[in-house]
């Protein structure tokens, strides 16, 4: 019996199509809120919540209540960061959610 010849494997292309960063675009051009630059990089959960609340209340383009818009933008950011978010940063942003609930008097 003679050994079977195998086909050479097809090479993967070395150039890649640029990926679409739809989530980054949503953060920049969201119809819900005009966010202050660097709001998610703040260290104090109270300041993050206050900034989100201020942005949500001033926005005229939101489709829902101010509370819902602010909370959904914060949740969107946490989800978008995914595994790249450190435990400490995730904790701070989760605390900002709780603080946002307090500032909007929702418990």
Buried (B, 14 or more C-beta within 10 A) or exposed (E): EEEEEEEEEEEEEEEEEEEEEEBEEBBEEBEBBEBEEEBBEBEEBBEBBBBBBBBBBEBEEBEEEBBBBBBBBBEBBBEBBEEEBEEEBEEBBEBBBEBBBEBBEEE
